[in-house]
Amino acid sequence: MRTTLAVSGDTILNRQVSVCEDERFRSLVEQFRAADAGFTHLEVNLLDYDDPDVHPAAEAGGTWMRAPPDVAAELAWAGVDVVSHASNHALDYGYGGLESTWAALGEAGVDWAGTGRNLATARAPTYRDTPGGRVGLVSMTTSFTRWTRAGEARRDLQGRPGVNPLGYEFELGPERMEQLLDLAEAMGLWVTPDGDDWLLNPPGLHNTVYRFHASAEPGVRPVLAEADRAGNLRAVEEADRQADRTIAHIHTHAWDTAGSMADPPAFLPPFARDCIDAGTDVVVCQGSHTPLRGIETYGDGVIFYHPGDLFMMSDTTERLPAEFYDRYGDDLEEHPADAMPGRLLAERGLSDLFDGEADSADADYGGAVRSPEGGYFSGAVLGAVVPVCTFEDGLERVELHPARLQGGSALYTGVPFRAQGRAARRIVEHLDELSTAFDTDVAFEDDIGVIEP
């Protein structure tokens, strides 16, 4: 059976885009509409601010991400059939915001995975029946606040709504472990041995525990939490049994500290390959924001370590809670209760990065951060791709449709336009460079990238 899957990275969409008639945008939309299934990662909550069941969480992913509920219909208009929802923003507006998002997606006929009423439903695959076969999706995140992790149900107590976690911990060599324990003691944390591991927690918060693994090898290494790793691979295996083609989605803001934001964390490539070994066909990783990451063909599948952001409209968020201004508005003259989001978001300058045809960012959106160098939007080439994957017996072909996010016009800010000519070539050639580490060649043909395993 021949199946085409159009996939993408982040969608932070908070207004109507079906009114945009520019052909450079419409031609990207057509890739989703023409495919058997269109997929994106939804990183906003769909809700009305004044809904009595909706409250901003005390801790969020950065900007409290929100869009009106009718954005779900915009996704359906654009040919998006299924979305991943596990991320650090999924519960920015608490359980009420989560419920409202589910309701809006359901009404628009868009399927989702990655959040649920308990761990079992958050981890479970979702399915979409298409002319090209049944498509399954499993969605997980390594980046989440602890309280947003979905909880397991017991026979005597219901579970907790939240995200499907793919948690990770750290393995430390002797010298680093001694430094950590000394610092923890100086900070007044509880320090408790557990076999070869050490558990750290703030005083009085004895369930807010951070586990560190002791190792004879020097240095520091992130390692996936084994229970989450095994649970998510079981979900991928189930999706493979129930569907003709499957997508595994991994939302992660982590990076390889030996490299840059363009390098996936050390635990990600082995786990992505494990997902394909478990039966998935496409692995979509995202979360680094614009620093594109390489592509790997593996087995009969393909791994996108970050295809770039499809929509990016965090600069046009209409309201934000006081905690946002407390964190990001150090020089704000107004009291947070009187502040408006437009001014502070404009000062952060995200939309300025999308103007023109520059190859890379002229400003450091990440601010004066020590690590990672340059912060978000520090990629050598600004841009994204919309991959269209064709399967028959296995992976037959991947077409990469390059795009640039627009700035300037209020209507088009954060909307992707097809990149052409020199801009398209730079995006594709940069992806080819990034993909050499994974022994994958990306050719540039007729203004698109092509991979033929």
Secondary structure, 3 states (H helix, E strand, C coil): CCEEEECCCEEECCCCCCCCCCHHHHHHHHHHHHCCEEEEEECCEECCCCCCCCCCCCCCCCCCCEECCCHHHHHHHCCCCEEECCCCCCCCCHHHHHHHHHHHHHHHCCEEECEECCHHHHHCCEEEEECCEEEEEEEEECCCCHHHECECCECCECCECEECECCEEEEECHHHHHHHHHHHHHCCCEEEEECCEEEEECCCCCCCCEEEEECCCCCEEEEECHHHHHHHHHHHHHHHHHCCEEEEEEECCCCCCCCCCCCCCCCHHHHHHHHHHCCCCEEEEECCCCCCCCEEEECCEEEECCCCCCEECHHHCCCCCHHHHHHHCCCCCCCCCCCCHHHHHHHHCCHHHHCCCCCCCCCCCCCCCCCCCCCCCCCCCCCEEEEEEEECCCEEEEEEEEEEECCCCCCCCCCEEECCHHHHHHHHHHHHHHHHHHCCCCEEECCEEEECC
